Amino acid sequence: PQALKDYLSSDGFPEGVIGLTGAPAQVRAAADAYRAAYQKVGEGEAYTMNHSLTIYLMGPDGRFRSAIGHDLGPEKSARVIEQAMARG
């Protein structure tokens, strides 16, 4: 948990980014709930994690409403947000 916190506190991440850690089954359950993908690459301390790069839009009830891919662009992203907000 501390290594993840330190990593997310480094340059390149906006303030407020939340990292996920836990037992493998817990991480899998959360990834499935958010329709996220991840894969460990390499071994030992030098491994990296490939993962989906997605912004998840959640409703006031905490349920998934929509997702914005990293390559969607600002105009299309704004439309997705507006549509999700209109639906509540």
PDB file of N, CA, C and O in Angstrom:
ATOM      1  N   PRO A   1       0.807  -1.223   0.000  1.00  0.00           N
ATOM      2  CA  PRO A   1       0.000   0.000   0.000  1.00  0.00           C
ATOM      3  C   PRO A   1       0.843   1.277   0.000  1.00  0.00           C
ATOM      4  O   PRO A   1       0.497   2.239  -0.686  1.00  0.00           O
ATOM      5  N   GLN A   2       1.944   1.301   0.759  1.00  0.00           N
ATOM      6  CA  GLN A   2       2.772   2.501   0.802  1.00  0.00           C
ATOM      7  C   GLN A   2       3.462   2.736  -0.536  1.00  0.00           C
ATOM      8  O   GLN A   2       3.578   3.879  -0.978  1.00  0.00           O
ATOM      9  N   ALA A   3       3.920   1.673  -1.182  1.00  0.00           N
ATOM     10  CA  ALA A   3       4.580   1.828  -2.483  1.00  0.00           C
ATOM     11  C   ALA A   3       3.617   2.417  -3.506  1.00  0.00           C
ATOM     12  O   ALA A   3       4.008   3.266  -4.307  1.00  0.00           O
ATOM     13  N   LEU A   4       2.372   1.980  -3.488  1.00  0.00           N
ATOM     14  CA  LEU A   4       1.370   2.522  -4.408  1.00  0.00           C
ATOM     15  C   LEU A   4       1.091   3.986  -4.094  1.00  0.00           C
ATOM     16  O   LEU A   4       0.975   4.807  -5.004  1.00  0.00           O
ATOM     17  N   LYS A   5       0.983   4.311  -2.818  1.00  0.00           N
ATOM     18  CA  LYS A   5       0.752   5.705  -2.414  1.00  0.00           C
ATOM     19  C   LYS A   5       1.908   6.590  -2.875  1.00  0.00           C
ATOM     20  O   LYS A   5       1.687   7.682  -3.399  1.00  0.00           O
ATOM     21  N   ASP A   6       3.136   6.119  -2.679  1.00  0.00           N
ATOM     22  CA  ASP A   6       4.306   6.883  -3.116  1.00  0.00           C
ATOM     23  C   ASP A   6       4.303   7.063  -4.632  1.00  0.00           C
ATOM     24  O   ASP A   6       4.592   8.149  -5.134  1.00  0.00           O
ATOM     25  N   TYR A   7       3.979   6.008  -5.351  1.00  0.00           N
ATOM     26  CA  TYR A   7       3.948   6.060  -6.814  1.00  0.00           C
ATOM     27  C   TYR A   7       2.922   7.076  -7.299  1.00  0.00           C
ATOM     28  O   TYR A   7       3.211   7.868  -8.195  1.00  0.00           O
ATOM     29  N   LEU A   8       1.737   7.060  -6.721  1.00  0.00           N
ATOM     30  CA  LEU A   8       0.676   7.970  -7.152  1.00  0.00           C
ATOM     31  C   LEU A   8       0.915   9.404  -6.700  1.00  0.00           C
ATOM     32  O   LEU A   8       0.261  10.323  -7.192  1.00  0.00           O
ATOM     33  N   SER A   9       1.843   9.607  -5.770  1.00  0.00           N
ATOM     34  CA  SER A   9       2.198  10.954  -5.324  1.00  0.00           C
ATOM     35  C   SER A   9       3.279  11.571  -6.206  1.00  0.00           C
ATOM     36  O   SER A   9       3.614  12.744  -6.045  1.00  0.00           O
ATOM     37  N   SER A  10       3.825  10.791  -7.135  1.00  0.00           N
ATOM     38  CA  SER A  10       4.900  11.284  -7.989  1.00  0.00           C
ATOM     39  C   SER A  10       4.349  12.176  -9.097  1.00  0.00           C
ATOM     40  O   SER A  10       3.139  12.268  -9.306  1.00  0.00           O
ATOM     41  N   ASP A  11       5.266  12.824  -9.794  1.00  0.00           N
ATOM     42  CA  ASP A  11       4.877  13.666 -10.928  1.00  0.00           C
ATOM     43  C   ASP A  11       4.133  12.829 -11.962  1.00  0.00           C
ATOM     44  O   ASP A  11       4.421  11.646 -12.144  1.00  0.00           O
ATOM     45  N   GLY A  12       3.193  13.444 -12.620  1.00  0.00           N
ATOM     46  CA  GLY A  12       2.464  12.761 -13.675  1.00  0.00           C
ATOM     47  C   GLY A  12       1.073  12.317 -13.280  1.00  0.00           C
ATOM     48  O   GLY A  12       0.276  11.936 -14.137  1.00  0.00           O
ATOM     49  N   PHE A  13       0.771  12.362 -11.990  1.00  0.00           N
ATOM     50  CA  PHE A  13      -0.564  11.990 -11.532  1.00  0.00           C
ATOM     51  C   PHE A  13      -1.240  13.199 -10.909  1.00  0.00           C
ATOM     52  O   PHE A  13      -0.641  13.879 -10.076  1.00  0.00           O
ATOM     53  N   PRO A  14      -2.476  13.479 -11.299  1.00  0.00           N
ATOM     54  CA  PRO A  14      -3.178  14.604 -10.671  1.00  0.00           C
ATOM     55  C   PRO A  14      -3.519  14.288  -9.225  1.00  0.00           C
ATOM     56  O   PRO A  14      -3.675  13.126  -8.850  1.00  0.00           O
ATOM     57  N   GLU A  15      -3.633  15.322  -8.428  1.00  0.00           N
ATOM     58  CA  GLU A  15      -4.003  15.153  -7.026  1.00  0.00           C
ATOM     59  C   GLU A  15      -5.369  14.479  -6.936  1.00  0.00           C
ATOM     60  O   GLU A  15      -6.281  14.799  -7.699  1.00  0.00           O
ATOM     61  N   GLY A  16      -5.498  13.557  -6.012  1.00  0.00           N
ATOM     62  CA  GLY A  16      -6.778  12.895  -5.798  1.00  0.00           C
ATOM     63  C   GLY A  16      -6.926  11.554  -6.489  1.00  0.00           C
ATOM     64  O   GLY A  16      -7.953  10.894  -6.328  1.00  0.00           O
ATOM     65  N   VAL A  17      -5.916  11.127  -7.264  1.00  0.00           N
ATOM     66  CA  VAL A  17      -5.984   9.814  -7.899  1.00  0.00           C
ATOM     67  C   VAL A  17      -5.981   8.751  -6.807  1.00  0.00           C
ATOM     68  O   VAL A  17      -5.209   8.829  -5.852  1.00  0.00           O
ATOM     69  N   ILE A  18      -6.845   7.767  -6.958  1.00  0.00           N
ATOM     70  CA  ILE A  18      -6.966   6.702  -5.963  1.00  0.00           C
ATOM     71  C   ILE A  18      -6.414   5.414  -6.552  1.00  0.00           C
ATOM     72  O   ILE A  18      -6.817   5.002  -7.640  1.00  0.00           O
ATOM     73  N   GLY A  19      -5.506   4.786  -5.846  1.00  0.00           N
ATOM     74  CA  GLY A  19      -4.956   3.502  -6.265  1.00  0.00           C
ATOM     75  C   GLY A  19      -5.701   2.364  -5.593  1.00  0.00           C
ATOM     76  O   GLY A  19      -6.345   2.555  -4.561  1.00  0.00           O
ATOM     77  N   LEU A  20      -5.611   1.197  -6.174  1.00  0.00           N
ATOM     78  CA  LEU A  20      -6.305   0.026  -5.654  1.00  0.00           C
ATOM     79  C   LEU A  20      -5.297  -1.041  -5.284  1.00  0.00           C
ATOM     80  O   LEU A  20      -4.406  -1.366  -6.068  1.00  0.00           O
ATOM     81  N   THR A  21      -5.439  -1.580  -4.097  1.00  0.00           N
ATOM     82  CA  THR A  21      -4.614  -2.696  -3.679  1.00  0.00           C
ATOM     83  C   THR A  21      -5.459  -3.617  -2.811  1.00  0.00           C
ATOM     84  O   THR A  21      -6.551  -3.248  -2.380  1.00  0.00           O
ATOM     85  N   GLY A  22      -4.958  -4.791  -2.563  1.00  0.00           N
ATOM     86  CA  GLY A  22      -5.678  -5.772  -1.760  1.00  0.00           C
ATOM     87  C   GLY A  22      -5.235  -7.165  -2.141  1.00  0.00           C
ATOM     88  O   GLY A  22      -4.286  -7.341  -2.905  1.00  0.00           O
ATOM     89  N   ALA A  23      -5.925  -8.150  -1.607  1.00  0.00           N
ATOM     90  CA  ALA A  23      -5.653  -9.534  -1.977  1.00  0.00           C
ATOM     91  C   ALA A  23      -6.009  -9.719  -3.455  1.00  0.00           C
ATOM     92  O   ALA A  23      -6.880  -9.015  -3.966  1.00  0.00           O
ATOM     93  N   PRO A  24      -5.355 -10.645  -4.144  1.00  0.00           N
ATOM     94  CA  PRO A  24      -5.639 -10.833  -5.572  1.00  0.00           C
ATOM     95  C   PRO A  24      -7.125 -10.993  -5.899  1.00  0.00           C
ATOM     96  O   PRO A  24      -7.592 -10.442  -6.896  1.00  0.00           O
ATOM     97  N   ALA A  25      -7.861 -11.720  -5.097  1.00  0.00           N
ATOM     98  CA  ALA A  25      -9.298 -11.900  -5.361  1.00  0.00           C
ATOM     99  C   ALA A  25     -10.056 -10.587  -5.206  1.00  0.00           C
ATOM    100  O   ALA A  25     -11.018 -10.342  -5.934  1.00  0.00           O
ATOM    101  N   GLN A  26      -9.636  -9.739  -4.268  1.00  0.00           N
ATOM    102  CA  GLN A  26     -10.287  -8.441  -4.080  1.00  0.00           C
ATOM    103  C   GLN A  26     -10.012  -7.518  -5.262  1.00  0.00           C
ATOM    104  O   GLN A  26     -10.909  -6.823  -5.739  1.00  0.00           O
ATOM    105  N   VAL A  27      -8.773  -7.515  -5.727  1.00  0.00           N
ATOM    106  CA  VAL A  27      -8.413  -6.683  -6.876  1.00  0.00           C
ATOM    107  C   VAL A  27      -9.183  -7.153  -8.107  1.00  0.00           C
ATOM    108  O   VAL A  27      -9.694  -6.328  -8.864  1.00  0.00           O
ATOM    109  N   ARG A  28      -9.275  -8.468  -8.316  1.00  0.00           N
ATOM    110  CA  ARG A  28     -10.016  -9.012  -9.461  1.00  0.00           C
ATOM    111  C   ARG A  28     -11.490  -8.609  -9.389  1.00  0.00           C
ATOM    112  O   ARG A  28     -12.070  -8.209 -10.398  1.00  0.00           O
ATOM    113  N   ALA A  29     -12.095  -8.712  -8.210  1.00  0.00           N
ATOM    114  CA  ALA A  29     -13.510  -8.352  -8.055  1.00  0.00           C
ATOM    115  C   ALA A  29     -13.736  -6.877  -8.369  1.00  0.00           C
ATOM    116  O   ALA A  29     -14.707  -6.526  -9.040  1.00  0.00           O
ATOM    117  N   ALA A  30     -12.845  -6.011  -7.889  1.00  0.00           N
ATOM    118  CA  ALA A  30     -12.980  -4.579  -8.167  1.00  0.00           C
ATOM    119  C   ALA A  30     -12.773  -4.295  -9.652  1.00  0.00           C
ATOM    120  O   ALA A  30     -13.513  -3.505 -10.240  1.00  0.00           O
ATOM    121  N   ALA A  31     -11.781  -4.929 -10.260  1.00  0.00           N
ATOM    122  CA  ALA A  31     -11.538  -4.735 -11.693  1.00  0.00           C
ATOM    123  C   ALA A  31     -12.742  -5.195 -12.508  1.00  0.00           C
ATOM    124  O   ALA A  31     -13.141  -4.528 -13.463  1.00  0.00           O
ATOM    125  N   ASP A  32     -13.310  -6.314 -12.138  1.00  0.00           N
ATOM    126  CA  ASP A  32     -14.499  -6.800 -12.848  1.00  0.00           C
ATOM    127  C   ASP A  32     -15.667  -5.825 -12.691  1.00  0.00           C
ATOM    128  O   ASP A  32     -16.393  -5.562 -13.650  1.00  0.00           O
ATOM    129  N   ALA A  33     -15.843  -5.298 -11.495  1.00  0.00           N
ATOM    130  CA  ALA A  33     -16.945  -4.364 -11.242  1.00  0.00           C
ATOM    131  C   ALA A  33     -16.804  -3.090 -12.075  1.00  0.00           C
ATOM    132  O   ALA A  33     -17.804  -2.501 -12.487  1.00  0.00           O
ATOM    133  N   TYR A  34     -15.570  -2.669 -12.320  1.00  0.00           N
ATOM    134  CA  TYR A  34     -15.320  -1.449 -13.091  1.00  0.00           C
ATOM    135  C   TYR A  34     -14.973  -1.731 -14.553  1.00  0.00           C
ATOM    136  O   TYR A  34     -14.602  -0.824 -15.298  1.00  0.00           O
ATOM    137  N   ARG A  35     -15.095  -2.986 -14.950  1.00  0.00           N
ATOM    138  CA  ARG A  35     -14.801  -3.379 -16.334  1.00  0.00           C
ATOM    139  C   ARG A  35     -13.374  -3.016 -16.723  1.00  0.00           C
ATOM    140  O   ARG A  35     -13.113  -2.603 -17.853  1.00  0.00           O
ATOM    141  N   ALA A  36     -12.467  -3.174 -15.787  1.00  0.00           N
ATOM    142  CA  ALA A  36     -11.063  -2.836 -16.006  1.00  0.00           C
ATOM    143  C   ALA A  36     -10.262  -4.098 -16.321  1.00  0.00           C
ATOM    144  O   ALA A  36     -10.647  -5.206 -15.948  1.00  0.00           O
ATOM    145  N   ALA A  37      -9.155  -3.908 -17.007  1.00  0.00           N
ATOM    146  CA  ALA A  37      -8.252  -5.004 -17.323  1.00  0.00           C
ATOM    147  C   ALA A  37      -6.878  -4.685 -16.756  1.00  0.00           C
ATOM    148  O   ALA A  37      -6.476  -3.523 -16.695  1.00  0.00           O
ATOM    149  N   TYR A  38      -6.164  -5.721 -16.342  1.00  0.00           N
ATOM    150  CA  TYR A  38      -4.796  -5.536 -15.868  1.00  0.00           C
ATOM    151  C   TYR A  38      -4.010  -6.817 -16.070  1.00  0.00           C
ATOM    152  O   TYR A  38      -4.574  -7.909 -16.135  1.00  0.00           O
ATOM    153  N   GLN A  39      -2.678  -6.662 -16.170  1.00  0.00           N
ATOM    154  CA  GLN A  39      -1.804  -7.804 -16.378  1.00  0.00           C
ATOM    155  C   GLN A  39      -0.424  -7.470 -15.837  1.00  0.00           C
ATOM    156  O   GLN A  39       0.139  -6.423 -16.156  1.00  0.00           O
ATOM    157  N   LYS A  40       0.118  -8.358 -15.022  1.00  0.00           N
ATOM    158  CA  LYS A  40       1.476  -8.198 -14.510  1.00  0.00           C
ATOM    159  C   LYS A  40       2.458  -8.595 -15.607  1.00  0.00           C
ATOM    160  O   LYS A  40       2.294  -9.623 -16.264  1.00  0.00           O
ATOM    161  N   VAL A  41       3.487  -7.757 -15.793  1.00  0.00           N
ATOM    162  CA  VAL A  41       4.505  -8.011 -16.804  1.00  0.00           C
ATOM    163  C   VAL A  41       5.858  -8.059 -16.110  1.00  0.00           C
ATOM    164  O   VAL A  41       6.259  -7.084 -15.473  1.00  0.00           O
ATOM    165  N   GLY A  42       6.561  -9.168 -16.223  1.00  0.00           N
ATOM    166  CA  GLY A  42       7.864  -9.319 -15.601  1.00  0.00           C
ATOM    167  C   GLY A  42       7.762  -9.959 -14.228  1.00  0.00           C
ATOM    168  O   GLY A  42       6.678 -10.286 -13.744  1.00  0.00           O
ATOM    169  N   GLU A  43       8.915 -10.125 -13.624  1.00  0.00           N
ATOM    170  CA  GLU A  43       9.001 -10.793 -12.318  1.00  0.00           C
ATOM    171  C   GLU A  43       9.858  -9.972 -11.365  1.00  0.00           C
ATOM    172  O   GLU A  43      10.534  -9.028 -11.776  1.00  0.00           O
ATOM    173  N   GLY A  44       9.822 -10.338 -10.104  1.00  0.00           N
ATOM    174  CA  GLY A  44      10.644  -9.681  -9.099  1.00  0.00           C
ATOM    175  C   GLY A  44      10.236  -8.237  -8.886  1.00  0.00           C
ATOM    176  O   GLY A  44       9.101  -7.849  -9.165  1.00  0.00           O
ATOM    177  N   GLU A  45      11.170  -7.447  -8.389  1.00  0.00           N
ATOM    178  CA  GLU A  45      10.873  -6.051  -8.083  1.00  0.00           C
ATOM    179  C   GLU A  45      10.790  -5.169  -9.328  1.00  0.00           C
ATOM    180  O   GLU A  45      10.328  -4.031  -9.246  1.00  0.00           O
ATOM    181  N   ALA A  46      11.227  -5.673 -10.466  1.00  0.00           N
ATOM    182  CA  ALA A  46      11.248  -4.866 -11.688  1.00  0.00           C
ATOM    183  C   ALA A  46       9.984  -5.034 -12.531  1.00  0.00           C
ATOM    184  O   ALA A  46       9.942  -4.561 -13.667  1.00  0.00           O
ATOM    185  N   TYR A  47       8.959  -5.693 -12.003  1.00  0.00           N
ATOM    186  CA  TYR A  47       7.750  -5.909 -12.801  1.00  0.00           C
ATOM    187  C   TYR A  47       6.990  -4.598 -13.005  1.00  0.00           C
ATOM    188  O   TYR A  47       7.161  -3.635 -12.257  1.00  0.00           O
ATOM    189  N   THR A  48       6.161  -4.591 -14.024  1.00  0.00           N
ATOM    190  CA  THR A  48       5.250  -3.475 -14.277  1.00  0.00           C
ATOM    191  C   THR A  48       3.836  -4.042 -14.408  1.00  0.00           C
ATOM    192  O   THR A  48       3.643  -5.254 -14.497  1.00  0.00           O
ATOM    193  N   MET A  49       2.868  -3.151 -14.417  1.00  0.00           N
ATOM    194  CA  MET A  49       1.478  -3.562 -14.597  1.00  0.00           C
ATOM    195  C   MET A  49       0.903  -2.856 -15.816  1.00  0.00           C
ATOM    196  O   MET A  49       0.864  -1.627 -15.873  1.00  0.00           O
ATOM    197  N   ASN A  50       0.463  -3.632 -16.778  1.00  0.00           N
ATOM    198  CA  ASN A  50      -0.341  -3.079 -17.865  1.00  0.00           C
ATOM    199  C   ASN A  50      -1.769  -2.995 -17.352  1.00  0.00           C
ATOM    200  O   ASN A  50      -2.239  -3.906 -16.670  1.00  0.00           O
ATOM    201  N   HIS A  51      -2.457  -1.919 -17.670  1.00  0.00           N
ATOM    202  CA  HIS A  51      -3.831  -1.784 -17.190  1.00  0.00           C
ATOM    203  C   HIS A  51      -4.609  -0.834 -18.088  1.00  0.00           C
ATOM    204  O   HIS A  51      -4.031  -0.027 -18.816  1.00  0.00           O
ATOM    205  N   SER A  52      -5.913  -0.945 -18.020  1.00  0.00           N
ATOM    206  CA  SER A  52      -6.757  -0.052 -18.800  1.00  0.00           C
ATOM    207  C   SER A  52      -6.594   1.375 -18.286  1.00  0.00           C
ATOM    208  O   SER A  52      -6.344   1.601 -17.102  1.00  0.00           O
ATOM    209  N   LEU A  53      -6.741   2.317 -19.186  1.00  0.00           N
ATOM    210  CA  LEU A  53      -6.630   3.742 -18.856  1.00  0.00           C
ATOM    211  C   LEU A  53      -7.992   4.366 -19.100  1.00  0.00           C
ATOM    212  O   LEU A  53      -8.275   4.863 -20.190  1.00  0.00           O
ATOM    213  N   THR A  54      -8.810   4.335 -18.102  1.00  0.00           N
ATOM    214  CA  THR A  54     -10.202   4.725 -18.259  1.00  0.00           C
ATOM    215  C   THR A  54     -10.641   5.609 -17.110  1.00  0.00           C
ATOM    216  O   THR A  54     -10.264   5.388 -15.960  1.00  0.00           O
ATOM    217  N   ILE A  55     -11.444   6.615 -17.432  1.00  0.00           N
ATOM    218  CA  ILE A  55     -12.115   7.418 -16.409  1.00  0.00           C
ATOM    219  C   ILE A  55     -13.516   6.850 -16.277  1.00  0.00           C
ATOM    220  O   ILE A  55     -14.248   6.743 -17.261  1.00  0.00           O
ATOM    221  N   TYR A  56     -13.885   6.488 -15.058  1.00  0.00           N
ATOM    222  CA  TYR A  56     -15.190   5.891 -14.806  1.00  0.00           C
ATOM    223  C   TYR A  56     -16.138   6.949 -14.266  1.00  0.00           C
ATOM    224  O   TYR A  56     -15.827   7.637 -13.294  1.00  0.00           O
ATOM    225  N   LEU A  57     -17.292   7.071 -14.899  1.00  0.00           N
ATOM    226  CA  LEU A  57     -18.310   8.015 -14.443  1.00  0.00           C
ATOM    227  C   LEU A  57     -19.329   7.241 -13.621  1.00  0.00           C
ATOM    228  O   LEU A  57     -19.957   6.299 -14.106  1.00  0.00           O
ATOM    229  N   MET A  58     -19.480   7.655 -12.370  1.00  0.00           N
ATOM    230  CA  MET A  58     -20.386   6.981 -11.449  1.00  0.00           C
ATOM    231  C   MET A  58     -21.535   7.918 -11.121  1.00  0.00           C
ATOM    232  O   MET A  58     -21.353   9.132 -11.031  1.00  0.00           O
ATOM    233  N   GLY A  59     -22.722   7.347 -10.942  1.00  0.00           N
ATOM    234  CA  GLY A  59     -23.890   8.137 -10.579  1.00  0.00           C
ATOM    235  C   GLY A  59     -23.920   8.431  -9.097  1.00  0.00           C
ATOM    236  O   GLY A  59     -23.100   7.903  -8.345  1.00  0.00           O
ATOM    237  N   PRO A  60     -24.846   9.262  -8.662  1.00  0.00           N
ATOM    238  CA  PRO A  60     -24.978   9.595  -7.240  1.00  0.00           C
ATOM    239  C   PRO A  60     -25.213   8.364  -6.364  1.00  0.00           C
ATOM    240  O   PRO A  60     -24.918   8.371  -5.169  1.00  0.00           O
ATOM    241  N   ASP A  61     -25.749   7.308  -6.979  1.00  0.00           N
ATOM    242  CA  ASP A  61     -25.997   6.072  -6.238  1.00  0.00           C
ATOM    243  C   ASP A  61     -24.771   5.167  -6.191  1.00  0.00           C
ATOM    244  O   ASP A  61     -24.828   4.073  -5.630  1.00  0.00           O
ATOM    245  N   GLY A  62     -23.652   5.622  -6.783  1.00  0.00           N
ATOM    246  CA  GLY A  62     -22.421   4.848  -6.780  1.00  0.00           C
ATOM    247  C   GLY A  62     -22.331   3.814  -7.887  1.00  0.00           C
ATOM    248  O   GLY A  62     -21.358   3.062  -7.951  1.00  0.00           O
ATOM    249  N   ARG A  63     -23.321   3.764  -8.754  1.00  0.00           N
ATOM    250  CA  ARG A  63     -23.314   2.780  -9.831  1.00  0.00           C
ATOM    251  C   ARG A  63     -22.667   3.345 -11.093  1.00  0.00           C
ATOM    252  O   ARG A  63     -22.709   4.548 -11.352  1.00  0.00           O
ATOM    253  N   PHE A  64     -22.077   2.455 -11.859  1.00  0.00           N
ATOM    254  CA  PHE A  64     -21.416   2.799 -13.112  1.00  0.00           C
ATOM    255  C   PHE A  64     -22.408   3.423 -14.089  1.00  0.00           C
ATOM    256  O   PHE A  64     -23.508   2.905 -14.281  1.00  0.00           O
ATOM    257  N   ARG A  65     -22.012   4.544 -14.708  1.00  0.00           N
ATOM    258  CA  ARG A  65     -22.847   5.199 -15.713  1.00  0.00           C
ATOM    259  C   ARG A  65     -22.214   5.152 -17.103  1.00  0.00           C
ATOM    260  O   ARG A  65     -22.890   4.861 -18.090  1.00  0.00           O
ATOM    261  N   SER A  66     -20.930   5.437 -17.173  1.00  0.00           N
ATOM    262  CA  SER A  66     -20.253   5.450 -18.463  1.00  0.00           C
ATOM    263  C   SER A  66     -18.750   5.441 -18.222  1.00  0.00           C
ATOM    264  O   SER A  66     -18.282   5.538 -17.087  1.00  0.00           O
ATOM    265  N   ALA A  67     -18.011   5.324 -19.314  1.00  0.00           N
ATOM    266  CA  ALA A  67     -16.552   5.328 -19.221  1.00  0.00           C
ATOM    267  C   ALA A  67     -15.986   6.196 -20.334  1.00  0.00           C
ATOM    268  O   ALA A  67     -16.567   6.316 -21.412  1.00  0.00           O
ATOM    269  N   ILE A  68     -14.854   6.787 -20.051  1.00  0.00           N
ATOM    270  CA  ILE A  68     -14.158   7.618 -21.030  1.00  0.00           C
ATOM    271  C   ILE A  68     -12.773   7.017 -21.232  1.00  0.00           C
ATOM    272  O   ILE A  68     -11.976   6.944 -20.296  1.00  0.00           O
ATOM    273  N   GLY A  69     -12.496   6.593 -22.448  1.00  0.00           N
ATOM    274  CA  GLY A  69     -11.183   6.052 -22.774  1.00  0.00           C
ATOM    275  C   GLY A  69     -10.139   7.149 -22.856  1.00  0.00           C
ATOM    276  O   GLY A  69     -10.469   8.314 -23.079  1.00  0.00           O
ATOM    277  N   HIS A  70      -8.887   6.780 -22.675  1.00  0.00           N
ATOM    278  CA  HIS A  70      -7.807   7.772 -22.645  1.00  0.00           C
ATOM    279  C   HIS A  70      -7.621   8.484 -23.980  1.00  0.00           C
ATOM    280  O   HIS A  70      -7.032   9.564 -24.019  1.00  0.00           O
ATOM    281  N   ASP A  71      -8.108   7.907 -25.067  1.00  0.00           N
ATOM    282  CA  ASP A  71      -7.885   8.494 -26.385  1.00  0.00           C
ATOM    283  C   ASP A  71      -9.130   9.150 -26.984  1.00  0.00           C
ATOM    284  O   ASP A  71      -9.159   9.429 -28.182  1.00  0.00           O
ATOM    285  N   LEU A  72     -10.148   9.396 -26.176  1.00  0.00           N
ATOM    286  CA  LEU A  72     -11.409   9.927 -26.694  1.00  0.00           C
ATOM    287  C   LEU A  72     -11.310  11.399 -27.097  1.00  0.00           C
ATOM    288  O   LEU A  72     -11.990  11.825 -28.031  1.00  0.00           O
ATOM    289  N   GLY A  73     -10.494  12.164 -26.425  1.00  0.00           N
ATOM    290  CA  GLY A  73     -10.358  13.586 -26.737  1.00  0.00           C
ATOM    291  C   GLY A  73     -11.305  14.435 -25.908  1.00  0.00           C
ATOM    292  O   GLY A  73     -12.316  13.933 -25.415  1.00  0.00           O
ATOM    293  N   PRO A  74     -10.990  15.728 -25.744  1.00  0.00           N
ATOM    294  CA  PRO A  74     -11.762  16.581 -24.843  1.00  0.00           C
ATOM    295  C   PRO A  74     -13.202  16.836 -25.274  1.00  0.00           C
ATOM    296  O   PRO A  74     -14.098  16.846 -24.430  1.00  0.00           O
ATOM    297  N   GLU A  75     -13.445  17.040 -26.560  1.00  0.00           N
ATOM    298  CA  GLU A  75     -14.810  17.352 -26.997  1.00  0.00           C
ATOM    299  C   GLU A  75     -15.743  16.158 -26.806  1.00  0.00           C
ATOM    300  O   GLU A  75     -16.837  16.304 -26.262  1.00  0.00           O
ATOM    301  N   LYS A  76     -15.315  14.986 -27.250  1.00  0.00           N
ATOM    302  CA  LYS A  76     -16.138  13.786 -27.099  1.00  0.00           C
ATOM    303  C   LYS A  76     -16.277  13.411 -25.625  1.00  0.00           C
ATOM    304  O   LYS A  76     -17.340  12.966 -25.191  1.00  0.00           O
ATOM    305  N   SER A  77     -15.206  13.592 -24.862  1.00  0.00           N
ATOM    306  CA  SER A  77     -15.276  13.306 -23.423  1.00  0.00           C
ATOM    307  C   SER A  77     -16.318  14.188 -22.754  1.00  0.00           C
ATOM    308  O   SER A  77     -17.092  13.721 -21.918  1.00  0.00           O
ATOM    309  N   ALA A  78     -16.336  15.469 -23.125  1.00  0.00           N
ATOM    310  CA  ALA A  78     -17.319  16.394 -22.552  1.00  0.00           C
ATOM    311  C   ALA A  78     -18.735  15.947 -22.880  1.00  0.00           C
ATOM    312  O   ALA A  78     -19.622  16.030 -22.031  1.00  0.00           O
ATOM    313  N   ARG A  79     -18.957  15.473 -24.100  1.00  0.00           N
ATOM    314  CA  ARG A  79     -20.296  14.990 -24.477  1.00  0.00           C
ATOM    315  C   ARG A  79     -20.702  13.766 -23.658  1.00  0.00           C
ATOM    316  O   ARG A  79     -21.848  13.660 -23.222  1.00  0.00           O
ATOM    317  N   VAL A  80     -19.771  12.852 -23.453  1.00  0.00           N
ATOM    318  CA  VAL A  80     -20.065  11.657 -22.651  1.00  0.00           C
ATOM    319  C   VAL A  80     -20.441  12.065 -21.230  1.00  0.00           C
ATOM    320  O   VAL A  80     -21.386  11.525 -20.656  1.00  0.00           O
ATOM    321  N   ILE A  81     -19.700  13.019 -20.662  1.00  0.00           N
ATOM    322  CA  ILE A  81     -19.995  13.496 -19.307  1.00  0.00           C
ATOM    323  C   ILE A  81     -21.367  14.165 -19.266  1.00  0.00           C
ATOM    324  O   ILE A  81     -22.165  13.898 -18.367  1.00  0.00           O
ATOM    325  N   GLU A  82     -21.639  15.026 -20.231  1.00  0.00           N
ATOM    326  CA  GLU A  82     -22.940  15.709 -20.276  1.00  0.00           C
ATOM    327  C   GLU A  82     -24.088  14.708 -20.386  1.00  0.00           C
ATOM    328  O   GLU A  82     -25.104  14.854 -19.706  1.00  0.00           O
ATOM    329  N   GLN A  83     -23.934  13.703 -21.227  1.00  0.00           N
ATOM    330  CA  GLN A  83     -24.978  12.688 -21.390  1.00  0.00           C
ATOM    331  C   GLN A  83     -25.178  11.889 -20.104  1.00  0.00           C
ATOM    332  O   GLN A  83     -26.312  11.611 -19.714  1.00  0.00           O
ATOM    333  N   ALA A  84     -24.085  11.523 -19.452  1.00  0.00           N
ATOM    334  CA  ALA A  84     -24.191  10.767 -18.201  1.00  0.00           C
ATOM    335  C   ALA A  84     -24.862  11.605 -17.118  1.00  0.00           C
ATOM    336  O   ALA A  84     -25.674  11.094 -16.346  1.00  0.00           O
ATOM    337  N   MET A  85     -24.523  12.888 -17.062  1.00  0.00           N
ATOM    338  CA  MET A  85     -25.138  13.762 -16.059  1.00  0.00           C
ATOM    339  C   MET A  85     -26.625  13.961 -16.340  1.00  0.00           C
ATOM    340  O   MET A  85     -27.426  14.046 -15.409  1.00  0.00           O
ATOM    341  N   ALA A  86     -26.997  14.037 -17.605  1.00  0.00           N
ATOM    342  CA  ALA A  86     -28.405  14.210 -17.963  1.00  0.00           C
ATOM    343  C   ALA A  86     -29.235  12.993 -17.553  1.00  0.00           C
ATOM    344  O   ALA A  86     -30.409  13.116 -17.202  1.00  0.00           O
ATOM    345  N   ARG A  87     -28.606  11.819 -17.601  1.00  0.00           N
ATOM    346  CA  ARG A  87     -29.303  10.593 -17.201  1.00  0.00           C
ATOM    347  C   ARG A  87     -29.346  10.423 -15.687  1.00  0.00           C
ATOM    348  O   ARG A  87     -30.122   9.621 -15.167  1.00  0.00           O
ATOM    349  N   GLY A  88     -28.503  11.187 -14.978  1.00  0.00           N
ATOM    350  CA  GLY A  88     -28.457  11.062 -13.516  1.00  0.00           C
ATOM    351  C   GLY A  88     -27.534  10.003 -13.140  1.00  0.00           C
ATOM    352  O   GLY A  88     -27.350   9.737 -11.953  1.00  0.00           O
TER     353      GLY A  88
END
